[in-house]
Amino acid sequence: MSKLLEKINEELKQAMKSKDGETTSVLRMLISSIRNKEISLRSADKVELSDEQIIETIGSEIKKRKDSVEAYAKGGRQELALKETSEIKILEKYLPEQLSDEELEKIIKEIIAAGATDFGKVMGQTMARVKGKADGNRVGSLVKKLLVK
């Protein structure tokens, strides 16, 4: 079992003991998503996800919630948007430390200096280098900004 999954399971136990319903619910959902990803990758052998794959799953769950927050805000459902936002905060604890804009900008400039000038190529190379350490929307806006210069 990966260290990240062990940490998530331990924190689930703690949340259950302390009767923290929201954290318990979010962590159960996350473990379920991780198990579903393992099942989808399984052929004949049992598959365990690496920490990197678990981080991708967490990122996917966060993205779903951000989309929900946006939809709830447009629909005037502030209480549901707040619930989703608090779930995002719980999930973000399991992501690696996020890169600052300056660090991200430096990586993008290096990729552009190496010859990539097409938005798609710069995005692809950047996302491969910052896996889990930066949100795709943030990367996209910085790439646009730097390619316009």
Backbone as JSON Lines, residues from 0, in Angstrom:
{"i":0,"aa":"M","n":[0.86,-1.18,0.0],"ca":[0.0,0.0,0.0],"c":[0.9,1.24,0.0]}
{"i":1,"aa":"S","n":[0.53,2.22,-0.8],"ca":[1.34,3.44,-0.88],"c":[1.25,4.21,0.42]}
{"i":2,"aa":"K","n":[2.27,5.01,0.67],"ca":[2.32,5.8,1.91],"c":[1.15,6.79,1.97]}
{"i":3,"aa":"L","n":[0.81,7.37,0.83],"ca":[-0.27,8.35,0.81],"c":[-1.6,7.68,1.15]}
{"i":4,"aa":"L","n":[-1.84,6.5,0.61],"ca":[-3.07,5.78,0.91],"c":[-3.12,5.38,2.39]}
{"i":5,"aa":"E","n":[-1.97,4.98,2.94],"ca":[-1.9,4.66,4.37],"c":[-2.27,5.89,5.2]}
{"i":6,"aa":"K","n":[-1.73,7.04,4.81],"ca":[-2.01,8.29,5.53],"c":[-3.51,8.61,5.47]}
{"i":7,"aa":"I","n":[-4.1,8.46,4.3],"ca":[-5.53,8.73,4.13],"c":[-6.35,7.79,5.01]}
{"i":8,"aa":"N","n":[-6.0,6.5,5.03],"ca":[-6.71,5.54,5.85],"c":[-6.59,5.86,7.34]}
{"i":9,"aa":"E","n":[-5.38,6.25,7.77],"ca":[-5.18,6.61,9.18],"c":[-6.02,7.84,9.56]}
{"i":10,"aa":"E","n":[-6.04,8.83,8.68],"ca":[-6.81,10.03,8.97],"c":[-8.31,9.76,8.93]}
{"i":11,"aa":"L","n":[-8.73,8.79,8.13],"ca":[-10.13,8.37,8.13],"c":[-10.49,7.79,9.5]}
{"i":12,"aa":"K","n":[-9.61,6.93,10.02],"ca":[-9.86,6.35,11.34],"c":[-9.96,7.44,12.4]}
{"i":13,"aa":"Q","n":[-9.04,8.42,12.33],"ca":[-9.06,9.51,13.3],"c":[-10.36,10.32,13.19]}
{"i":14,"aa":"A","n":[-10.77,10.59,11.97],"ca":[-12.0,11.36,11.75],"c":[-13.21,10.6,12.29]}
{"i":15,"aa":"M","n":[-13.2,9.29,12.11],"ca":[-14.31,8.48,12.61],"c":[-14.34,8.5,14.14]}
{"i":16,"aa":"K","n":[-13.16,8.39,14.75],"ca":[-13.07,8.4,16.21],"c":[-13.52,9.73,16.78]}
{"i":17,"aa":"S","n":[-13.14,10.81,16.1],"ca":[-13.49,12.14,16.6],"c":[-14.89,12.58,16.14]}
{"i":18,"aa":"K","n":[-15.58,11.68,15.44],"ca":[-16.94,11.94,14.95],"c":[-17.03,13.17,14.04]}
{"i":19,"aa":"D","n":[-15.99,13.35,13.22],"ca":[-15.97,14.43,12.23],"c":[-16.65,13.9,10.96]}
{"i":20,"aa":"G","n":[-17.94,14.13,10.86],"ca":[-18.73,13.56,9.78],"c":[-18.3,13.98,8.4]}
{"i":21,"aa":"E","n":[-17.99,15.27,8.23],"ca":[-17.63,15.77,6.9],"c":[-16.32,15.15,6.42]}
{"i":22,"aa":"T","n":[-15.29,15.16,7.28],"ca":[-14.0,14.58,6.9],"c":[-14.15,13.09,6.62]}
{"i":23,"aa":"T","n":[-14.91,12.4,7.46],"ca":[-15.14,10.97,7.26],"c":[-15.78,10.72,5.9]}
{"i":24,"aa":"S","n":[-16.78,11.5,5.57],"ca":[-17.48,11.35,4.3],"c":[-16.55,11.6,3.11]}
{"i":25,"aa":"V","n":[-15.77,12.68,3.18],"ca":[-14.87,13.04,2.08],"c":[-13.79,11.98,1.9]}
{"i":26,"aa":"L","n":[-13.22,11.5,3.0],"ca":[-12.15,10.51,2.89],"c":[-12.68,9.16,2.41]}
{"i":27,"aa":"R","n":[-13.89,8.79,2.82],"ca":[-14.49,7.56,2.3],"c":[-14.69,7.66,0.79]}
{"i":28,"aa":"M","n":[-15.18,8.83,0.35],"ca":[-15.39,9.05,-1.09],"c":[-14.05,8.96,-1.82]}
{"i":29,"aa":"L","n":[-13.0,9.55,-1.24],"ca":[-11.69,9.54,-1.88],"c":[-11.15,8.11,-1.99]}
{"i":30,"aa":"I","n":[-11.26,7.35,-0.92],"ca":[-10.8,5.96,-0.95],"c":[-11.59,5.17,-1.99]}
{"i":31,"aa":"S","n":[-12.87,5.43,-2.09],"ca":[-13.7,4.78,-3.09],"c":[-13.23,5.12,-4.5]}
{"i":32,"aa":"S","n":[-12.9,6.4,-4.73],"ca":[-12.4,6.83,-6.05],"c":[-11.07,6.15,-6.37]}
{"i":33,"aa":"I","n":[-10.22,6.02,-5.36],"ca":[-8.92,5.36,-5.56],"c":[-9.14,3.89,-5.9]}
{"i":34,"aa":"R","n":[-10.05,3.23,-5.19],"ca":[-10.36,1.82,-5.47],"c":[-10.93,1.66,-6.88]}
{"i":35,"aa":"N","n":[-11.82,2.57,-7.28],"ca":[-12.39,2.5,-8.62],"c":[-11.31,2.66,-9.68]}
{"i":36,"aa":"K","n":[-10.35,3.54,-9.45],"ca":[-9.24,3.73,-10.39],"c":[-8.41,2.45,-10.47]}
{"i":37,"aa":"E","n":[-8.16,1.81,-9.31],"ca":[-7.41,0.54,-9.3],"c":[-8.15,-0.51,-10.12]}
{"i":38,"aa":"I","n":[-9.46,-0.58,-9.94],"ca":[-10.27,-1.57,-10.66],"c":[-10.22,-1.31,-12.16]}
{"i":39,"aa":"S","n":[-10.27,-0.04,-12.56],"ca":[-10.25,0.28,-13.99],"c":[-8.9,-0.04,-14.63]}
{"i":40,"aa":"L","n":[-7.83,-0.04,-13.83],"ca":[-6.5,-0.35,-14.37],"c":[-6.17,-1.84,-14.28]}
{"i":41,"aa":"R","n":[-6.99,-2.58,-13.58],"ca":[-6.71,-3.99,-13.33],"c":[-7.03,-4.82,-14.56]}
{"i":42,"aa":"S","n":[-6.15,-5.75,-14.84],"ca":[-6.46,-6.73,-15.89],"c":[-6.68,-8.06,-15.17]}
{"i":43,"aa":"A","n":[-5.64,-8.85,-14.98],"ca":[-5.8,-10.11,-14.26],"c":[-5.21,-9.99,-12.85]}
{"i":44,"aa":"D","n":[-4.19,-9.15,-12.73],"ca":[-3.5,-9.01,-11.45],"c":[-4.08,-7.88,-10.64]}
{"i":45,"aa":"K","n":[-3.87,-7.97,-9.32],"ca":[-4.31,-6.9,-8.43],"c":[-3.37,-5.71,-8.66]}
{"i":46,"aa":"V","n":[-3.94,-4.53,-8.79],"ca":[-3.16,-3.33,-9.07],"c":[-3.25,-2.4,-7.86]}
{"i":47,"aa":"E","n":[-2.08,-1.9,-7.44],"ca":[-2.07,-0.86,-6.4],"c":[-1.56,0.41,-7.05]}
{"i":48,"aa":"L","n":[-2.25,1.5,-6.79],"ca":[-1.85,2.77,-7.37],"c":[-0.62,3.32,-6.66]}
{"i":49,"aa":"S","n":[0.21,3.99,-7.44],"ca":[1.37,4.68,-6.85],"c":[0.88,5.99,-6.23]}
{"i":50,"aa":"D","n":[1.73,6.61,-5.43],"ca":[1.38,7.9,-4.84],"c":[1.03,8.91,-5.93]}
{"i":51,"aa":"E","n":[1.76,8.87,-7.04],"ca":[1.52,9.8,-8.15],"c":[0.12,9.61,-8.74]}
{"i":52,"aa":"Q","n":[-0.28,8.36,-8.9],"ca":[-1.62,8.08,-9.44],"c":[-2.71,8.49,-8.44]}
{"i":53,"aa":"I","n":[-2.43,8.34,-7.15],"ca":[-3.38,8.75,-6.13],"c":[-3.51,10.27,-6.14]}
{"i":54,"aa":"I","n":[-2.4,10.97,-6.32],"ca":[-2.42,12.43,-6.4],"c":[-3.26,12.87,-7.6]}
{"i":55,"aa":"E","n":[-3.13,12.16,-8.73],"ca":[-3.96,12.47,-9.9],"c":[-5.44,12.29,-9.58]}
{"i":56,"aa":"T","n":[-5.77,11.24,-8.85],"ca":[-7.16,10.98,-8.47],"c":[-7.68,12.09,-7.56]}
{"i":57,"aa":"I","n":[-6.86,12.5,-6.61],"ca":[-7.24,13.59,-5.71],"c":[-7.47,14.86,-6.51]}
{"i":58,"aa":"G","n":[-6.56,15.15,-7.45],"ca":[-6.71,16.33,-8.31],"c":[-8.01,16.28,-9.1]}
{"i":59,"aa":"S","n":[-8.36,15.1,-9.57],"ca":[-9.61,14.93,-10.32],"c":[-10.82,15.21,-9.43]}
{"i":60,"aa":"E","n":[-10.78,14.72,-8.21],"ca":[-11.88,14.96,-7.27],"c":[-12.0,16.44,-6.93]}
{"i":61,"aa":"I","n":[-10.87,17.1,-6.79],"ca":[-10.89,18.55,-6.49],"c":[-11.49,19.3,-7.67]}
{"i":62,"aa":"K","n":[-11.1,18.91,-8.89],"ca":[-11.62,19.58,-10.08],"c":[-13.14,19.43,-10.16]}
{"i":63,"aa":"K","n":[-13.64,18.23,-9.86],"ca":[-15.1,18.01,-9.87],"c":[-15.78,18.97,-8.9]}
{"i":64,"aa":"R","n":[-15.19,19.13,-7.74],"ca":[-15.8,20.0,-6.73],"c":[-15.72,21.47,-7.13]}
{"i":65,"aa":"K","n":[-14.63,21.86,-7.76],"ca":[-14.51,23.26,-8.21],"c":[-15.58,23.55,-9.26]}
{"i":66,"aa":"D","n":[-15.81,22.59,-10.15],"ca":[-16.86,22.75,-11.16],"c":[-18.23,22.86,-10.48]}
{"i":67,"aa":"S","n":[-18.43,22.06,-9.44],"ca":[-19.7,22.11,-8.7],"c":[-19.87,23.44,-8.0]}
{"i":68,"aa":"V","n":[-18.79,23.95,-7.4],"ca":[-18.86,25.25,-6.72],"c":[-19.32,26.32,-7.7]}
{"i":69,"aa":"E","n":[-18.72,26.3,-8.89],"ca":[-19.07,27.27,-9.92],"c":[-20.55,27.16,-10.3]}
{"i":70,"aa":"A","n":[-21.01,25.93,-10.5],"ca":[-22.41,25.71,-10.88],"c":[-23.36,26.13,-9.77]}
{"i":71,"aa":"Y","n":[-23.03,25.78,-8.53],"ca":[-23.88,26.15,-7.4],"c":[-23.92,27.67,-7.22]}
{"i":72,"aa":"A","n":[-22.78,28.32,-7.41],"ca":[-22.74,29.78,-7.27],"c":[-23.63,30.44,-8.33]}
{"i":73,"aa":"K","n":[-23.56,29.94,-9.56],"ca":[-24.41,30.48,-10.63],"c":[-25.88,30.24,-10.34]}
{"i":74,"aa":"G","n":[-26.18,29.12,-9.7],"ca":[-27.57,28.77,-9.41],"c":[-28.08,29.38,-8.11]}
{"i":75,"aa":"G","n":[-27.24,30.16,-7.44],"ca":[-27.66,30.81,-6.21],"c":[-27.76,29.86,-5.02]}
{"i":76,"aa":"R","n":[-27.02,28.76,-5.06],"ca":[-27.04,27.78,-3.97],"c":[-25.75,27.91,-3.15]}
{"i":77,"aa":"Q","n":[-25.63,29.0,-2.43],"ca":[-24.42,29.3,-1.66],"c":[-24.09,28.22,-0.65]}
{"i":78,"aa":"E","n":[-25.1,27.64,0.03],"ca":[-24.83,26.64,1.07],"c":[-24.16,25.4,0.48]}
{"i":79,"aa":"L","n":[-24.58,25.01,-0.74],"ca":[-23.95,23.86,-1.4],"c":[-22.56,24.21,-1.91]}
{"i":80,"aa":"A","n":[-22.38,25.44,-2.37],"ca":[-21.06,25.88,-2.81],"c":[-20.09,25.88,-1.64]}
{"i":81,"aa":"L","n":[-20.55,26.32,-0.47],"ca":[-19.69,26.32,0.72],"c":[-19.32,24.91,1.15]}
{"i":82,"aa":"K","n":[-20.27,23.98,1.04],"ca":[-20.0,22.58,1.38],"c":[-18.91,22.01,0.47]}
{"i":83,"aa":"E","n":[-19.05,22.26,-0.83],"ca":[-18.05,21.77,-1.79],"c":[-16.68,22.41,-1.52]}
{"i":84,"aa":"T","n":[-16.67,23.69,-1.18],"ca":[-15.42,24.39,-0.89],"c":[-14.73,23.79,0.32]}
{"i":85,"aa":"S","n":[-15.49,23.45,1.35],"ca":[-14.87,22.84,2.53],"c":[-14.34,21.45,2.21]}
{"i":86,"aa":"E","n":[-15.0,20.72,1.31],"ca":[-14.5,19.41,0.88],"c":[-13.19,19.57,0.1]}
{"i":87,"aa":"I","n":[-13.09,20.63,-0.7],"ca":[-11.86,20.89,-1.44],"c":[-10.7,21.1,-0.47]}
{"i":88,"aa":"K","n":[-10.95,21.86,0.6],"ca":[-9.9,22.11,1.6],"c":[-9.41,20.81,2.24]}
{"i":89,"aa":"I","n":[-10.34,19.89,2.51],"ca":[-9.96,18.61,3.09],"c":[-9.09,17.82,2.11]}
{"i":90,"aa":"L","n":[-9.48,17.79,0.85],"ca":[-8.74,17.03,-0.16],"c":[-7.37,17.64,-0.44]}
{"i":91,"aa":"E","n":[-7.27,18.96,-0.41],"ca":[-6.01,19.63,-0.73],"c":[-4.89,19.26,0.25]}
{"i":92,"aa":"K","n":[-5.25,18.8,1.44],"ca":[-4.23,18.41,2.42],"c":[-3.39,17.24,1.91]}
{"i":93,"aa":"Y","n":[-3.91,16.47,0.96],"ca":[-3.22,15.28,0.48],"c":[-2.43,15.52,-0.81]}
{"i":94,"aa":"L","n":[-2.47,16.74,-1.3],"ca":[-1.68,17.08,-2.48],"c":[-0.3,17.56,-2.04]}
{"i":95,"aa":"P","n":[0.7,17.4,-2.91],"ca":[2.02,17.96,-2.56],"c":[1.92,19.49,-2.5]}
{"i":96,"aa":"E","n":[2.89,20.11,-1.87],"ca":[2.88,21.57,-1.77],"c":[2.84,22.17,-3.17]}
{"i":97,"aa":"Q","n":[1.96,23.13,-3.34],"ca":[1.78,23.75,-4.66],"c":[2.91,24.73,-4.97]}
{"i":98,"aa":"L","n":[3.28,24.8,-6.24],"ca":[4.33,25.72,-6.67],"c":[3.81,27.15,-6.64]}
{"i":99,"aa":"S","n":[4.71,28.07,-6.32],"ca":[4.33,29.49,-6.36],"c":[4.28,29.93,-7.82]}
{"i":100,"aa":"D","n":[3.66,31.08,-8.07],"ca":[3.6,31.6,-9.44],"c":[5.0,31.84,-10.0]}
{"i":101,"aa":"E","n":[5.91,32.3,-9.14],"ca":[7.29,32.57,-9.6],"c":[7.98,31.28,-10.05]}
{"i":102,"aa":"E","n":[7.83,30.21,-9.24],"ca":[8.46,28.93,-9.6],"c":[7.84,28.38,-10.89]}
{"i":103,"aa":"L","n":[6.55,28.5,-10.99],"ca":[5.84,28.02,-12.17],"c":[6.25,28.8,-13.41]}
{"i":104,"aa":"E","n":[6.35,30.11,-13.26],"ca":[6.76,30.97,-14.37],"c":[8.17,30.6,-14.84]}
{"i":105,"aa":"K","n":[9.06,30.3,-13.91],"ca":[10.44,29.92,-14.24],"c":[10.45,28.64,-15.09]}
{"i":106,"aa":"I","n":[9.64,27.65,-14.69],"ca":[9.57,26.39,-15.43],"c":[9.03,26.63,-16.83]}
{"i":107,"aa":"I","n":[7.98,27.44,-16.94],"ca":[7.39,27.73,-18.25],"c":[8.39,28.45,-19.15]}
{"i":108,"aa":"K","n":[9.11,29.42,-18.58],"ca":[10.12,30.15,-19.37],"c":[11.21,29.22,-19.87]}
{"i":109,"aa":"E","n":[11.6,28.23,-19.03],"ca":[12.62,27.26,-19.45],"c":[12.12,26.44,-20.64]}
{"i":110,"aa":"I","n":[10.87,26.04,-20.59],"ca":[10.29,25.23,-21.67],"c":[10.19,26.05,-22.95]}
{"i":111,"aa":"I","n":[9.79,27.32,-22.83],"ca":[9.69,28.2,-24.0],"c":[11.09,28.44,-24.57]}
{"i":112,"aa":"A","n":[12.07,28.64,-23.69],"ca":[13.45,28.87,-24.13],"c":[14.02,27.65,-24.85]}
{"i":113,"aa":"A","n":[13.53,26.46,-24.49],"ca":[14.0,25.22,-25.11],"c":[13.41,25.03,-26.51]}
{"i":114,"aa":"G","n":[12.53,25.93,-26.94],"ca":[12.04,25.88,-28.31],"c":[10.55,25.67,-28.48]}
{"i":115,"aa":"A","n":[9.84,25.37,-27.4],"ca":[8.39,25.17,-27.54],"c":[7.7,26.53,-27.57]}
{"i":116,"aa":"T","n":[6.97,26.8,-28.65],"ca":[6.27,28.09,-28.76],"c":[4.76,27.91,-28.96]}
{"i":117,"aa":"D","n":[4.34,26.69,-29.19],"ca":[2.93,26.38,-29.38],"c":[2.29,26.19,-28.0]}
{"i":118,"aa":"F","n":[1.11,26.78,-27.79],"ca":[0.43,26.71,-26.49],"c":[0.29,25.27,-26.01]}
{"i":119,"aa":"G","n":[-0.18,24.39,-26.87],"ca":[-0.41,22.99,-26.49],"c":[0.85,22.28,-26.05]}
{"i":120,"aa":"K","n":[1.95,22.51,-26.8],"ca":[3.22,21.86,-26.45],"c":[3.75,22.39,-25.13]}
{"i":121,"aa":"V","n":[3.66,23.7,-24.93],"ca":[4.15,24.3,-23.68],"c":[3.33,23.77,-22.51]}
{"i":122,"aa":"M","n":[2.0,23.73,-22.68],"ca":[1.12,23.21,-21.63],"c":[1.44,21.76,-21.3]}
{"i":123,"aa":"G","n":[1.58,20.95,-22.33],"ca":[1.86,19.52,-22.13],"c":[3.15,19.29,-21.38]}
{"i":124,"aa":"Q","n":[4.21,19.97,-21.81],"ca":[5.5,19.8,-21.16],"c":[5.48,20.34,-19.73]}
{"i":125,"aa":"T","n":[4.8,21.46,-19.53],"ca":[4.73,22.06,-18.19],"c":[3.96,21.15,-17.25]}
{"i":126,"aa":"M","n":[2.79,20.67,-17.69],"ca":[1.97,19.81,-16.82],"c":[2.72,18.52,-16.48]}
{"i":127,"aa":"A","n":[3.52,18.0,-17.42],"ca":[4.3,16.79,-17.14],"c":[5.34,17.06,-16.05]}
{"i":128,"aa":"R","n":[5.91,18.24,-16.05],"ca":[6.94,18.58,-15.05],"c":[6.38,18.95,-13.69]}
{"i":129,"aa":"V","n":[5.17,19.49,-13.64],"ca":[4.62,19.97,-12.37],"c":[3.52,19.08,-11.82]}
{"i":130,"aa":"K","n":[3.4,17.86,-12.35],"ca":[2.34,16.93,-11.97],"c":[1.92,17.05,-10.51]}
{"i":131,"aa":"G","n":[0.67,17.46,-10.3],"ca":[0.13,17.53,-8.95],"c":[0.54,18.74,-8.14]}
{"i":132,"aa":"K","n":[1.5,19.51,-8.66],"ca":[2.01,20.64,-7.89],"c":[1.46,21.98,-8.35]}
{"i":133,"aa":"A","n":[0.6,21.94,-9.38],"ca":[-0.01,23.18,-9.88],"c":[-1.31,22.83,-10.6]}
{"i":134,"aa":"D","n":[-2.28,23.68,-10.45],"ca":[-3.58,23.52,-11.09],"c":[-3.46,23.84,-12.57]}
{"i":135,"aa":"G","n":[-4.12,23.06,-13.4],"ca":[-4.06,23.26,-14.85],"c":[-4.54,24.63,-15.3]}
{"i":136,"aa":"N","n":[-5.57,25.16,-14.64],"ca":[-6.07,26.49,-15.0],"c":[-5.01,27.56,-14.73]}
{"i":137,"aa":"R","n":[-4.33,27.43,-13.6],"ca":[-3.27,28.38,-13.26],"c":[-2.13,28.3,-14.27]}
{"i":138,"aa":"V","n":[-1.75,27.08,-14.62],"ca":[-0.68,26.88,-15.61],"c":[-1.1,27.49,-16.94]}
{"i":139,"aa":"G","n":[-2.33,27.22,-17.37],"ca":[-2.83,27.73,-18.65],"c":[-2.79,29.24,-18.72]}
{"i":140,"aa":"S","n":[-3.22,29.9,-17.66],"ca":[-3.22,31.38,-17.7],"c":[-1.8,31.93,-17.72]}
{"i":141,"aa":"L","n":[-0.87,31.28,-17.01],"ca":[0.53,31.75,-17.03],"c":[1.16,31.49,-18.4]}
{"i":142,"aa":"V","n":[0.86,30.35,-19.01],"ca":[1.41,30.04,-20.34],"c":[0.91,31.09,-21.34]}
{"i":143,"aa":"K","n":[-0.39,31.39,-21.31],"ca":[-0.95,32.41,-22.22],"c":[-0.23,33.73,-22.02]}
{"i":144,"aa":"K","n":[-0.08,34.12,-20.77],"ca":[0.56,35.39,-20.45],"c":[2.0,35.44,-20.97]}
{"i":145,"aa":"L","n":[2.74,34.35,-20.81],"ca":[4.15,34.33,-21.22],"c":[4.32,34.19,-22.73]}
{"i":146,"aa":"L","n":[3.39,33.51,-23.39],"ca":[3.5,33.35,-24.84],"c":[3.13,34.65,-25.58]}
{"i":147,"aa":"V","n":[2.32,35.49,-24.96],"ca":[1.93,36.75,-25.59],"c":[3.09,37.74,-25.61]}
{"i":148,"aa":"K","n":[3.93,37.67,-24.59],"ca":[5.06,38.62,-24.48],"c":[5.98,38.59,-25.66]}
